[in-house]
Amino acid sequence: MEPQGSTVCLTVLVPAHAAQQLVDYLMTDEHADVEFSMYEVAARGPLVHLAREEDQVRGFARRTVARLLLDRDRCTALIGRLTELLAGLEGGYWITPVEGRGRFAGPVAQSEAQA
């Protein structure tokens, strides 16, 4: 496991219908080296409004979560851009420090093989 220092995990919560907009933005060349994952969740809490009757009955709303691993300074800049991109959408984000990261046995990325 490698110590990460200034690496953080940015978690972004958006309505399910906005997931593709977020993916499209994160897949641009500007963010090509950012490691991220996305998945659907049933969410409840201060970042989630249960607008649809179905959501109110279940007590949860469909949302998409994106988790990104990146440098703290880059994260701050990205939050500024996401705030503009996702303006008017319900959702939010939180940041957590990354204590370390590593890999299990598997293929090594091209950039790691050349290092």
QUICOR-V506009 format. One record per residue. N is the residue number from 1. RES is the residue in one small letter. PSI is psi in degrees with one decimal (none if undefined). NEAR is the number of other C-alpha atoms within 12 Angstrom. Layout:
n->(N;N)
res->(RES;RES)
psi->(PSI;PSI)
near->(NEAR;NEAR)
This chain:
n->(1;2;3;4;5;6;7;8;9;10;11;12;13;14;15;16;17;18;19;20;21;22;23;24;25;26;27;28;29;30;31;32;33;34;35;36;37;38;39;40;41;42;43;44;45;46;47;48;49;50;51;52;53;54;55;56;57;58;59;60;61;62;63;64;65;66;67;68;69;70;71;72;73;74;75;76;77;78;79;80;81;82;83;84;85;86;87;88;89;90;91;92;93;94;95;96;97;98;99;100;101;102;103;104;105;106;107;108;109;110;111;112;113;114;115)
res->(m;e;p;q;g;s;t;v;c;l;t;v;l;v;p;a;h;a;a;q;q;l;v;d;y;l;m;t;d;e;h;a;d;v;e;f;s;m;y;e;v;a;a;r;g;p;l;v;h;l;a;r;e;e;d;q;v;r;g;f;a;r;r;t;v;a;r;l;l;l;d;r;d;r;c;t;a;l;i;g;r;l;t;e;l;l;a;g;l;e;g;g;y;w;i;t;p;v;e;g;r;g;r;f;a;g;p;v;a;q;s;e;a;q;a)
psi->(133.3;132.0;145.5;-16.1;-101.4;11.4;136.2;163.3;116.5;120.9;124.8;130.1;120.1;159.2;146.8;-36.0;-14.9;0.9;-44.4;-36.3;-42.1;-44.1;-47.0;-41.8;-43.1;-18.5;0.2;160.7;-34.5;-30.0;16.9;-28.5;6.2;126.7;126.5;159.8;155.8;145.5;156.1;144.4;161.7;113.9;152.2;142.7;-169.1;-20.0;2.4;123.7;128.7;80.1;-42.8;147.9;-40.7;-40.8;-40.2;-38.9;-45.2;-29.7;6.6;158.4;147.8;125.9;164.8;136.4;134.9;134.0;125.9;137.9;120.9;169.8;143.9;-43.8;-42.1;-35.7;-44.8;-43.7;-41.1;-39.0;-39.6;-43.7;-38.8;-34.2;-38.7;-46.8;-39.8;15.6;135.2;-10.1;143.9;139.6;-166.7;-162.8;164.0;156.4;134.5;145.5;151.4;116.5;-29.2;167.6;156.4;-170.6;151.3;173.8;138.3;-179.5;146.2;135.8;152.1;-43.8;-32.9;-34.7;-30.9;-15.0;none)
near->(10;11;13;18;15;20;26;29;30;34;28;40;38;39;34;27;20;26;27;20;20;33;28;15;22;27;17;13;10;13;22;15;17;26;20;23;21;23;22;22;20;22;26;21;16;14;20;28;24;24;17;14;12;12;18;16;11;15;18;23;31;30;31;31;31;35;29;35;31;31;24;22;17;22;29;21;16;29;24;15;18;27;20;14;19;26;15;13;24;26;33;27;28;20;26;21;22;23;16;17;18;13;12;8;6;7;10;13;11;8;9;9;8;7;7)
